[in-house]
Amino acid sequence: MTDDIVITGLGILSPVGCGEGSFWESLCTGRTGAAPVEQFQSQDLTRKIACLVKKPINVAEPMGRASKLAVAASREAFASAGLGPGIDQAARLDITVGTTMGETEFIEERLDAPEDEWLSKEHMKRIATGRPGSIAANVAADLKAGTSALDLYGACAAGNLALTAARRRLLDGECDLALAGGVDGFSTLAFIGFMRLRVMADGVCRPFDQERDGLLVGEGAAMFVLERESSARRRGAPIRARVAGASITCEDYHPTRPHPEGDGLNRATRLALNDAGIAPGEIDYVCAHGTGTPQNDMIEAKVMYDCFPKGVAFSSIKALTGHTMGAAAALETACCVLSIENQTLVPTWHLRNVIQPCTLDALRDGPRQAKVRAVINNSAGFGGYNSSVVLTAA
């Protein structure tokens, strides 16, 4: 019998709440994380709204914001899994952090600095702590765990990619315990970049709405403790959900646009279902990528029509959280875990007129009590990254 991979710990920092209780309450009540940008002067910009984590991050060590978000979420995930810092080295812990931007502060904060300050001792230190791989390394150092630590860059599918990689390492016996998830701090570069691409909403994100006009840039982190079911039961850990299947695909259609028929996401969905041994009709809910951009939502709807011909309930939480980049898929996986535990499906808030034709069950107006046994979290990103994760009830 296969030793299933299960989630035993969960940590969340999001624009709509930090901690799973606050996060879940917001998803059920429609409390948005959108607010005017205060990190830089935006009066001359056409877009001025973003979704940021409002609660102070209780991490004193000198590191970038993405690292601080990941460290705080990892501490919470460890605590909820009944683990503590400095775990037994024999546990063979593996840390994988998915991210889109990595640490960008050391670049952004120096854009207006005089030339002679660029290579100052303090700036060089910031560059060293912001290098690729620094986020997972900072998490490992904070947990006092000498272990494998990897930042995984996978655009906006990075959170799911990290979970998929961690699950595979556990299945292959390469580690005994995994800490995985996604993170990104607010980035001026990302904000200006998406604005220049003309895919940012004027004020309200409306995924799958006929009047949708784009996404809102956000930040956040969600981290998970994964382990084999036998390990979790041996130490009496809470089993939150099973990671029943997962997949990663890539398409080479365009650097920023998905394939018109959603080829990569279609394959990712089918491969994840096949990996889980679950038929499309057994899926109770699709947590959609749902960015609120005209192209993404229409193409994603096509994928769901094709993969779930008998229909399926779906929604996007980005209407409230914004697009949190590397954290997006991880926060959406957290939503899936909580949906299973609470036997409740959350809607796409702000959704008024569903894109047509639509034969699927577009959740809207409020949460719905339902039998939630199996769900799939779909994510897609620039560069053709796609990943799907199937979760089932414990």
N, C-alpha and C positions, 0 to 999 in steps of 0.2 A: 504494500500500500504506500502511495506517495505521501511524504511528510509535507503537508500543506504549509505555505508561507502565510503568516498571519501578521496583522498589525496589532501591536500591544501598547503603543504609545503615540501620542499626538500633541503637537504644539503649534499654536497659531498666533501670528501677529498680522492683522489685516486693517485696511482702512475703515472697516465697519465694526471692528471690535478685536480686542486681544484676549486670548483664551477662548476655548470652544463654546462656553456658555454665552458670552457676549456676541461672538461670531454667529452662532446659530440663531439667537434671538433676532439679530438684524436681518438674516436671510428670511426669517418667518414674518417679520413685521414690515419689511421694506425700508429700513433705515439706511440711507445712502452714505457713502464715504466721500462724495463729491463736495469740493469747497474751492474757493478762489486760491490760486497759487500765491504763496508768500515767500518762496525760496529765492525769487529773483524778480526784477522789475518786468511786469508783463503788460504795462499800459499800451505799448506799441504793437502788441501781438494780437492776432485775430482770435486766439484761443486763450482762456485764462483760468480754466477749471481743471483740477486734478484730484486724485484720490490718494491721500497720504495717511500713514499710521499716526494717530493723534496722541496716543499714550506714550509718555517718556519711556525710553528703552533703558532698562536697568543693567547696563553693561558699562563698567567704568574703564576697562582696558582701552588703550589707544588703538583703534582700528576703524576702518571705513564703516559707513552706515549699513551696507549689505551684510557685512560680517556681524555687526551688532544685532541686526534682525535675526540672522541665522543662529547666532549663539543663544539669544533669548528664546527662540522657538525650540531649539534643541534641548535646552535646560527643561523646558516645560514637557517636551516629549519624553525625556528620560524620567522625569518625576512621575508622569502619568503611567509609565511602564513599570514603575517600581524599581528603577535603577538609580544609581548615584554616581557622582564624579569618581574617577579613579577606579573604574570597574576592574575586575580580575583580568589581567592581560591575557590569560588563557582563553578568554571569551572570543578572541579573534574578531574584534569589532571592525566593521567597514563603514566609512563615512563617504557619502556621495551627495554633493550639493549641485543641483541644476541651477543655472543662471543664464540670463540673456546678456546683461551688460557687465557683470562682474563688479569690481570697484572702479568707479569713475571719478570720485571726488578729487583724487590727487591730480587729475587732468583739469577738471572743471574749475577748481578753486584757483588755479594758476593762470587762467586764460587772460586775466587783466593784470597780472603781476609784472613788475619791471623785469627786464631781461636778466639782470644780475642776481635776482632772487630764485631763478629757476633751478639752479643746482646748489641751493643752500643745503646745509646739513639736515634741517628739518624736512625740506622737500624730498631729499633723497630717501629719508626714512619713510615718508608717506608712499613713495614709489615702491619701496621694498615690501611694505605691508599691503599694497594694492595690486601686486603682481598676480597673474593667473595662478590659480591654485590656493590663493591666500584665504579664501572664505572657509573652505573645508578644513584647512590647516588651523585657522583660528578657532573653529569649533572643537577640533581635537585637542588643542592646547587648553581650552577652557574646561573641557571635560576631564582633563588630565589623563587622556587615553593615547598612549603611543600606538598608532594604528595606521592603516591605509586611509588616506584622505585625498579626495579628488573633487575638483570643480569640473562640472560637466557642462559645456556650452552647447545648448541645443535650441537657441532662439526661444520662441514662446511656448515650445513643447518641452522645455528643459526639465520641468518638475516631473512630468511623466517619464521622461527618459531616465532620470535618476532613480525613480522607483523601479522601473523595468530592469535597470542594470543591477540594483541591489537585490531584487528578487532572483535574478539569474545567478548571481554569485552565491546566494544561499542555497539554491537548488543544486548548484555544482559543487557544493561543499567547500567553497573557497573562504567562507567566513561563517561564524556561528551567530552573529548578531549584526544587524545593519541599521544605520541611521541615514535616512535619505529624505530628500524633499527639494524644495525650490525656494529661491530668494532673489529679490532685486530691491535696491534702494531707489528712491526717486532720483531720476537722472534728467538734468537739463538737456543733455544731448538727445535723449530719447524723446523728451517733450517737443523740442524744436524739430527733431527729425520727423516725427509723426505729423506735426502740424504742416511741415513742408510737403509731406506726401499727400496732404489734404484728406486725411482719413480720421481726423479728430472731430468729435461732436461739438456742437456749439455750446452745449450746457448739460444736456441730459442724454445718457446712453440708452438706446432702445433696441436691444438685440431682437432680430426677427420681426421687427415692425416695418410696415410698408413705408413709414416716414423716417426710418433710421438714417442718421447722417454721420455716424462714426463712433469711435471709441473714446474713452477717457484714460489718460495715462495714470497708472497707480504704482504702488509699492507694497511690499509685504513679504511674509515668509510662512511656510508651513513645513514642518519636519515630522517624520514618522519613525518609530522604532519597528523594525520588521525582524521576525525570527521564525524558525521552524515551529510548527504547532507542538511537537513533542517537547521542545525547549520551554515554550511558554507554559505548558501544563505542568512541567516538572518544577518550575519555580512559582507556580500559582499566579501567573501574570494574567491580566484581563485580556481576553481576545476580542478585539473590537470588530474585526472583519477579516475575511480571507482575501488574499490577492490571488484570484483564481486564474487569471490569464493576463498577458501583456504582450505588446508588440511595438516595433519601431519600423517605420518605412521612410523612404525619401523619394522625392520626385525632382527632376531637373528642369521643370517647365520654365520657371522665372525666379529671379532673386527675391522678389517681394510679393508676387501674386501666386495664388494656388492654381493648380490645373483646373481648367473650366469645368471638368466633370468630377473634380475632387478625387483624382486617381489615387494619390498617396493616402489620404484619409480613408477612402473606401477600402483599400487594401489593409490598412492598419486595423480598422474595425473588424473586418472579417478574420484576420489572423489572430487577433486577441480573443474573439469568440471561439475560434477553433482551438486555440491554446487552452482555453478554459473548459472546452468540451460542452459549451452551452449553445443552444440554438437561439436564433434571433428572437423567436417568440417567447423565450424565457426571460428576456431582459425587461425589467419593470421601469427602467428610467435611463435616459441618456443625459448626462451632464455635458452640455454642448460647449464647444469652444466659444461660440457666440460673441463675437467682438462688437457687433453693432455696425460694422462696415457693410456697405451695399454688396460688395463682391463676396466676402467671406460667408455671410449668412445665407445667401442664395445658394452658393455651392455646397455649403454644409447641409442645407435642407435636401438638396439632391442626393447627397450621400446617405442621409437617413431614409429617404424614400426607397433607395435601392437596397440598403442593407436590412431594413425592417419593413418589408412589403405589407405586413399586416398591421402596421402602425406601432407607435411607441410614444410614451410620454417623454417630453424633453423640456429643458429650460437652460438659461444662462444666468449665472450669478454676477457676470461682469456689469450688468445694469447697475449694481450697487457697489461692487468692489473696484470697478474700473479694470483696465488691463494691467495687471501687476507683473507683466513680463515673465521672468523666470519663475516667479511664485504662482502664476496663474493656474497652471495645471495642478500644482500641489494643493492650493486652496480649494480647487474644485474636487480633488480627491477627498479632502477633509469634509467637504459638503456631502459627498457620497457616503462616507463612513457614518456621518451624523444622520443622514436620511435613512440608512438601514437601521441604526440604533433607535431612532425615534419613529420609525414607520411612517414617515412624512415626506412628501415631495414639496420642494419650494418652487415658486413660480419665477418667471422672468418678469421682474417688476418694470413698470413703465410701458409694458407691451399692450397696445390698444388694438391695432389692426394687423393681424398676422399676415405675413407675406403669402401671396397666393400664386398658384394653387397650393393648398395645404391639407393633406389628408391625415397628418400626424396630430398627436394630442399635445398641443402647445399649452403648457401650464402658465396660467396668468391669474391675476386678481387676488390671489392669496394662497397659503399653503393648503395641501390636500392630504388627508389621512389616507394611507394606502398600504397594501401588502407589498413590502419592498424586500425582495430576496436576492435579486441580482441587478447590478447596475454597471454601466460602462461610462468611463470618463474619456472624452475625446479631446485631443489637443493638436494644434497645427502651428507652424511658425515659418518665419522668413527662411529662405534657403531650402524650402521643401521638406522641412522636418515635420513628421507626423508621429503621434504615439497614442495608443489606446490602452487603458487599464480596466480590467473587469474585476469588480469586487462582489463578493457574496456574503450573506449573513453568516455569522459564526455558528 
